[in-house]
Amino acid sequence: MNLYRTLLRPMLFRLDAETAHHGTVETCRWLAAVPGVAALSRTILEKQFPILESDVAGLHFENPIGLAAGWDKSGRALRMIDSMGFGFAEIGSVSARPSHGNPRPRLFRLIADQAIIVNYGLPNDGAQVVADRLAAHRPRHPLGVNIVKTNDGLNAPACSDDEILADYERSATLLHRHASYLSLNLSCPNAKGGKDFFAQPGAIARLLERLTPLRIACPVFLKISPRDDPAEHDRVLMECDAFPFVCGFCFNLPGGKPETLALATRRDALNDQPGAVAGKPVEALINRCIAGLYSRMDQRRYVVIGAGGVFTAEDAYLKLRLGASLVQIYTALIYNGPGIVKQICLGLVELMKRDGFESLSQVIGSAHHAATPLQTKSP
Ligand SMILES: Cc1cc2nc3c(=O)[nH]c(=O)nc-3n(C[C@H](O)[C@H](O)[C@H](O)COP(=O)(O)O)c2cc1C
């Protein structure tokens, strides 16, 4: 019996989505401080799978399934997320200054679509507070920190280019020594100053130039817009070329509710639910982006982290086969609970055995050289 789905989820889904989110994070923070609880969680949720171990970007991963950015925005439940069976976790997005994000309500469930609509607008405690929390924590698994430009609110005056770049620079300065990797969120769909700026040719290179003197101590990933466009992939790759500290990419959510997302919910029912869609409806788009970028990038230098609509081992396996070296989940955790991580890992082991793979490195990108390449579902 799945305790989460039968007992916990019905209680959480009675609360509004944001209250349930904060309540869960705070409960995890509090529970991890109770002696024995983190160890008990590890006993239940963690399992070693030697075939799922891999080394990516100089880091060792016990399994390829990670927690995506946005669940623990300010590193409040670090101990617990380290004990939930994940091979790695990413906290954030964290900005140079604390932010309240967008006005409420800003998080909605789309149950028929196994989706969440998110319009948080990057609320977080700010880089200094998060750096202090990280300094007091010794992670057992790689811990990424996702950084983003501060959201000063809907009515804040527009920032200059220099202010945008300085914001990332300050966060990176404070956080890079405490992170296993940094993820630069260049594409938040719900805040000004990020996505529009980095859509301009040359803007990514300007940021990377600005960060070069910091001699960032860990690998750096870029979280970019999910544009299924070879020319856009080439632009991003070209802008990163001269900056060896960039080691890979992840795709963010698309802004709003583009027609390419197959939604079961009627679109006019979503008029009062602003924000981006996460979960099952984005899976096909993100998979096309992963496959497209993987086929164009230098695979000896770059890796892809795949996030978007992963609910099952088959979903994760497909992302790996299309070219992702690591996979993140978020929405599936809301719908299926933390047991899903071990379930996905167990399923991955079975799928690899079925197909005769002996290591993850054989799986990654294998769809591109299979006799009959896998198709990424089109909406
Ligand atoms: C409630 C919520 C908040 C999120 N906040 C962030 C964020 O602060 N920074 C970020 O880079 N991505 C954020 N994301 C995007 C996730 O990291 C992930 O890329 C996306 O949800 C796709 O994965 P999923 O389909 O498994 O949810 C958020 C997603 C959700 C659902």
The ligand as a Tripos MOL2 file, in Angstrom:
@<TRIPOS>MOLECULE
LIG
   31    33     1     0     0
SMALL
NO_CHARGES

@<TRIPOS>ATOM
      1 C1          6.4060   24.6540   -7.6690 C.3       1 LIG1
      2 C2          7.5960   24.7200   -8.5590 C.ar      1 LIG1
      3 C3          8.5970   25.6500   -8.3090 C.ar      1 LIG1
      4 C4          9.7170   25.7020   -9.1240 C.ar      1 LIG1
      5 N1         10.7040   26.6170   -8.8450 N.ar      1 LIG1
      6 C5         11.8370   26.6250   -9.5900 C.ar      1 LIG1
      7 C6         12.8950   27.5110   -9.2690 C.ar      1 LIG1
      8 O1         12.8470   28.2750   -8.3030 O.2       1 LIG1
      9 N2         13.9940   27.4860  -10.0650 N.ar      1 LIG1
     10 C7         14.1190   26.6340  -11.1320 C.ar      1 LIG1
     11 O2         15.1550   26.6530  -11.8100 O.2       1 LIG1
     12 N3         13.1250   25.7820  -11.4450 N.ar      1 LIG1
     13 C8         11.9990   25.7560  -10.7000 C.ar      1 LIG1
     14 N4         10.9980   24.8790  -11.0160 N.ar      1 LIG1
     15 C9         11.1530   23.9960  -12.2060 C.3       1 LIG1
     16 C10        11.6710   22.6110  -11.7940 C.3       1 LIG1
     17 O3         12.9760   22.7000  -11.2850 O.3       1 LIG1
     18 C11        11.6620   21.6370  -12.9810 C.3       1 LIG1
     19 O4         12.5430   22.1270  -13.9740 O.3       1 LIG1
     20 C12        10.2730   21.4900  -13.5970 C.3       1 LIG1
     21 O5          9.2710   21.4940  -12.6070 O.3       1 LIG1
     22 C13        10.1290   20.2270  -14.4450 C.3       1 LIG1
     23 O6         10.1260   19.0670  -13.6620 O.3       1 LIG1
     24 P1          8.7620   18.2890  -13.2370 P.3       1 LIG1
     25 O7          7.9380   18.1540  -14.4580 O.co2     1 LIG1
     26 O8          9.2840   16.9920  -12.6740 O.co2     1 LIG1
     27 O9          8.1070   19.1350  -12.2100 O.co2     1 LIG1
     28 C14         9.8500   24.8120  -10.2230 C.ar      1 LIG1
     29 C15         8.8300   23.8860  -10.4720 C.ar      1 LIG1
     30 C16         7.7260   23.8260   -9.6590 C.ar      1 LIG1
     31 C17         6.6550   22.8040   -9.9410 C.3       1 LIG1
@<TRIPOS>BOND
     1     1     2 1
     2     2     3 ar
     3     2    30 ar
     4     3     4 ar
     5     4     5 ar
     6     4    28 ar
     7     5     6 ar
     8     6     7 ar
     9     6    13 1
    10     7     8 2
    11     7     9 ar
    12     9    10 ar
    13    10    11 2
    14    10    12 ar
    15    12    13 ar
    16    13    14 ar
    17    14    15 1
    18    14    28 ar
    19    15    16 1
    20    16    17 1
    21    16    18 1
    22    18    19 1
    23    18    20 1
    24    20    21 1
    25    20    22 1
    26    22    23 1
    27    23    24 1
    28    24    25 2
    29    24    26 1
    30    24    27 1
    31    28    29 ar
    32    29    30 ar
    33    30    31 1
@<TRIPOS>SUBSTRUCTURE
     1 LIG1         1 GROUP 0 **** ****
